[in-house]
Amino acid sequence: MSTITRGGQMLRKTVLPVIAFTLCVLLLLAVSGTQATATMSSVATSGPASDARKPLPALERPASLTDKQWLGKQLFFDTNLSEPAGQACAACHASQVGWTGPDAMINLGGVVYEGAMTGRFGNRKPPSSAYGGDSPILNFDTTNGWTGGMFWDGRAAGLTLGDPLAEQAMGPFLNPLEQNNASAGVVVDKVKQSQYANLFIEVWGTHAFDDTEQAYQMIGRSIAAYERSVEVSPRNSRYDTYVGTGNGLTAQETLGLSLFNGKAQCDKCHSGQDFTDFTYDNLGVPKNPINPFYSELAFNPLGASWVDLGLGGYLKSAGHGVSVYEPELGKFKVPTLRNVDTRPSAGFVKAYGHNGYFKSLEEIVHFYNTRDTMPWPAPEYAANMNTREVGNLGLTSAEEKAIVAFLKTLTDTKFPQVKQKLFLPLLAR
């Protein structure tokens, strides 16, 4: 064996193991140092609840957002504002689907989304969180009936803050079936520990956190400011271009618009720039038989026999008399039609109606047209059902398709780029 060969063997037996050992030690020290630094940083910035806090998703601040709107955006996407942490407002209101439910499999089935607590479900489909800023304080109009408020049943009436949208934003944080915080104080404390706490003070003043109730109201007002922003409610669809220029719609879409405002009578409720008059109606929508709320016995002791009474149920719980609430039983707020077809792909399933019974625009338009002339399932609540503008419209198949084509022109052209989970059904993959 040559001297060179023996030298190489000796090098491998002695020098190389030493180098490997040294590298391992250095790697171990580096990891330990990183963990220690992260721990110290967490303790220094987050306080006692630091272990549960998670970094916010990557957010962009468009130049169009004011400080208050930017604060509202961070609150809207903060996954730490639930108990346990992990569920932001955006979990049920994703931009890519028109600010409503982002899971196509859930939309295809029971529609109701699971809250922060595993196994707990609410009772209704998430409505769009966009285009609600013009909803007035809930009031009884002698011409149009009950008008305004927020939520499907109007319970965010606006009587406390003078702003139903801000009151609505405060609701899910304390709902045990949604974000599940024990109190407003818990939510305020989490905001105090957040990475945007200084911005909260800049927007609302040096003493913003001194009064818990007022701070909680400021959280609601900030989110409402974001929901009113041009990022969430931009009114920049093809339809808006058509309104501004008189161009941009196909012949079929133009026919659909004419039918929408004429034979189909859609504009009787879906009126104004945001395609809602903020009133309430009972369209005879059937029960969604696989709504998971039927199995939520701790919060719904009636089980499958539970009937959603909508506005009337809220008015009854608010202490109104029988003559006030009974005519409103089974009525739900007329939703905006903006972004009614917004979806990340053609195969993504969206649901329609307060309980998501309908799984496509084609289906719900056909129901409006033929409710009284075809064997649809029985309505969830038959009394107080609208028999004037729905049920027997006499639309042809081509006219139904034209209306659907028009509704698709109400999709806004740009949405904020935020890392959100979108779940597609297997049939769409």
N, C-alpha and C positions, 0 to 999 in steps of 0.2 A: 504493500500500500504506500502510495507516495506521501510525502510530507504535506503536500497541498490538500490531499483527501483527508488525512488525519486532522489537519487544521480545521477543515470545514465541519467535520463531525464534532470536534470540540466546541466550535462556535455555536452549533445548533444545541448542544447539550448544556451549555453554560450561559452564554450571552443572550440567546433568544428567550429562554424562560425568564430571565431577569427583566428583559424589556416588556414581556407580556405581563408579568406581575406588576411592574411599575405602571403600565397603562391601566390595568384594572383598578389599582389604588387611586390613580388620578380620576378615573371615571366615577368611582364611588364617592370621592370627595366632592366632585362637581355636582352629582345628583343630590347629595346630602345638603350641599350649600344652597342649591336651587330650592329644595324643599323648605329649608330653614328660612330662606329669604321670603318665599311665598307665604309661609305661615306667619312670619312677623308682619309682612305687609297686610295680610288678611286681618290680623288682630288689630293692627293700627288703624285700619280704615273701616272695618265692618262692625266691630264691637262683638257682643256676646253671641249674636245670631250669624256670625260670619260663616260657619261651616255649611249653612243652608243656602248661602247666597251664590248666585251663578252670574257669570258675565252676561251683559246684554247682547242681543244679536247685533250684527253689524248694521248700523243705521246711517243713513245719509241725511244731511240737512240741506234741503233745497233753499236757494236764496229767497224764495217766495215766503218761507215760513217766518212768522214773528217769533220772538223769544217765548211767548206763551204757547204758541202752537208747537214749537220745537220741544218744549217741556211736555206738552200733552202727548206728543208722539212717543217720547221716551217712556212715559207712564203707560201708554197703550201697549207697548211691546215689552214691558218689563215682566219677565217670568218669575221674578221674586215676590210679586204682589199677590200671591196665593198661599194657601196653607194646606198641605205642604207646598213648597216652592215648585214651580214648573209650569204654571198656566198663566199666560198673559191674556189680555183682552183679545189679542190677535189670534188666539187659539180657536176661537169661534167666529172670528171676523177677519178673514184674510183678504188682502187687496186683490189677489189674482182671481178671486171668484166673486168680485163685486162686494167685498167686505161682509161676506157671510161664511157659512161652513165649508172648510177646506178638505174634508174627507169624503171622497166619492162613495166609498163603501157605506159609510154612515148615512149619507144622503139617499143611497139606494134602499136603505132599510128603515130603521126606526127614526132616523133623522135627528133625534135629540142627542146632544153631545155630552160626554162624560165630564164631570167637574174635576176639580183638583184632587178630591178624594176618590180613590179607585172604587168603582161599583156604584157611585152616586150619579144619577142623571136628572136633568131638569124635565120640563114637561112640554116644551115647544121648540120648534125650529128656530135657530138663530136668525133674526131679521138682519137686514143690511144696517151697518152702522154709519152709512153715508146718507146724505141728503135728508137728514131729519132736523136740520137747524132751523127751519122755518115753522116747525110745528108749534102752534100757540099753546098757552096754558089751557089745560082741559076745561072746557066750558060747554054749556048747553046753548046751542044756536036754534032759535025757533024755526028757522028754515031748514037747516041741515042736520039738526040733532047734535049729539055729543061730538065735539071736535077738539083735536089737540091731544096733548099728553104724549108720552112715549111708552114703549113696550107694546106688545100685541094687545094688552088689555087696558092700556092707558094709565097704569098705576103710578108712573112717574109723571104726576099731574102738573108739576111746575109751581105748585102753590107755595113751596118753601123758598126756592131760589129765584122764582120768576123765570126759570129756564128749564123746561122739561128735558132737554138734551143733557144738560149738566146733571140733573137729578137721576136720569137713566144711567149715566156713567158711574154713579156712586153705588148702584144697586148690586151688580154681580160680585163685587168684592166681599160683601157680607152675606151673600146667599150660600147656605150650606151645600146646595146642589151645584154651585158654580165655583167661585174662588175660595169660599169657605173660611174667610177670616173671622175671628171671634168678635171683633169690634172695630170701629173706626180708628181707635187709638193704635191698634196693631198695624193697620195699613199706614197710618201716618208715621209710626216708628220706622217702618221699612223704607219709606221715602226719605226719612231723615238720614238713614244709613246708606242711601243710594249714591251712585257716582254723579247724579245730577242734582244732589241736595243744594249745592251752591246756586245753581240756576233757579231752583224753586224759590230761594230767598231773594235772588235778583228780581224775579218776576213779581213776587207777592210781598216783598218787604222784609226788613230785618227781623221782625217779630212774627213771621209767617207761621212758625211752628209753636208759638206760645199757647194758642187756643186750639185744642184738638179738633173740636167740631168745625171751627172755621177753616182749619188746615185741610180737613177732609173735604169740605165744600170747594176749596181751592183746587184740590185734585180733580174733582168732578168738572169744574169750570175749565181747567186746563185741557182735559181730554175732549170736552165739547168744542173748545177752540180749535183743536187739531181736526176734529171731525168736520168742522165747518171750513177748513182750509181748502185751498185749491188742489192740494195733494189728494185729499179724500173726496171732495165734492167739486170737481173741476168744471162740469158741464161742457165737455169738449168732445162729445160723440159726433158721429156722422150726421145724426139728426140736428145737432146744434149748428153744424156747418150748413146744412140745408136751410135752417131757419135764417141764418145770416146771409146766405148767398142765393137761395132758391135753387141750388144745384146739389147733386151728390147722392140722390136716391134713385134706385132703379124703378122701372115701371111697376113691378110687383110691390116694392116697398111703398111707393106712392099710393097705390091702390089700398094697401094695408092701412096707411095713415088715414085715408078717406073713410074706410070702413070703421076704423078705431073711433073716429069722431062722428060717425053716422050710424049705419045699420047695426053695428055691434054694440053701440052705446057705452063703450069703455070709458069715454071721457066724462061720463056722469059722475064717476068717482076718481078716476085717474086723470085729474086735470091739473092745470098750472104748470110751471116750468119744471117741477120735479115729479109730475105725473102722480100726484096724490092730493086729495083735498083734506087729508088728515082726519077724515071721519071714520065711522065704524059700520061694519056690515056683516050680516050672516048670509053667506052664499050657499049654505047647505053642504059644505065640505064633509065628506064621510070621515069616520074615525080612522086613524092610522092604527091598524090592529097590532102592529109590532112596536109601538111606542114603548121604550123601556121604562117609562114612568109608571106604567101599570104594575110593574114588579117592584117598585120602590115603596114597599109597604110601610117603612118607618115614616115616610113623609106623605104617603098616599094610602091611608088605610082602606079606601074603597076599592083599591086594586083595579081590575079590568072594568069595573062598573063606573069608574070615575068619568065624568063628563066635563069637558072644559067649557066653562060658562063665560069666558072672555070678559068684556067690559062690564056686563051685568054682574058677574061674580065680584069684580073689583068694587063696583059701586055699592053692592050689598055689604061687603066687608068694611067699606068706608063709612057705613052707618046710614046710608040713604034708605028711604022707605020703599015699600013694595011697588008703589006706583011709579017710582023713578027707576029702580033697577030691573024690574021684571021685563019691560019692553026691550031691554038691552042684553038680555041673556043670549049667549051664543054669538055675539057680535065681536069682531076683531078689527083692529086698525087697518085701514087701507094702506098697503105698502107702496113705496116708490117703485116705479117700473124702470128707473135708471139702472143700468148694469144687470138687468133681469136675466140676460143670457151670458154674462161675462164668465168665462171659464178658461183654464189654461190649455185645454185641448178639446177637440170635437167630441171625444168619447167621455169626457168628464161629466159625471151625473150631478145635476143640481135638483133640488126639491122645491116644491111650491105649495103655498097654503100655510096656515099657522102651524099645522102639524106635519107638513111635508108629505101629505098623502100623494100628491101628483109628482111624477118624476121627469116631466119634460114640459116645455112650453106648449108643444103640440097637444099634450094630454089635457092641460088645464084650460086651454082655449076651447078644445072640443067639449069639455065639461060645461063651460059657460054657455056654449051654444046649445047643448043637447040635454042638459040636466033633467028637464021635465019630459023629454021625448024618448029617452033610452033608459034601459034598466041599470042605472048606476046604484051603488050601495046606498043605504039609507043615510041621511045626514046625521052628523053627531048630535046636533040639537035642531029639531025641526021647527019649533016655534020661532017667530020673528024672522023667518027666512025671506030674503029678497025675492019677490016674484015679479018685479017690474022690469029690471034691466038684465036679468040672468035667467036662463033655463030653456028658452025656446026662441032663439034669435033668428032662425031660418037661414043661417050662413051655409053656403056650399063648401065643399071640401077645398076648392081653390081659394075661396075667400078666407077660410081659416088659415091656410098656408100664407096668404098675403099678410094677414095680421101678424103671424109669427115672424115673417120676414121683416116687417116694420119694427117689431119689438127688438130685434137683433141690432137695429141701427142705434139703439140707446146705450150701447157699450162705450164707455170712455176709452180714449185712445192711449192713455199712458197711466201706469200705476207705479208706486214707489218700489224700488228694488230692495227688498228685505228678504233675508234668508228665512223662509217659512216652509214648514212641511206641507206638502200637498200629496194626498193619497188617492191613487187611481184604482178603480176596480180591476180585477183580473181581465175582464172582457175588454177593457180599454187599453191594455198594455200590449 
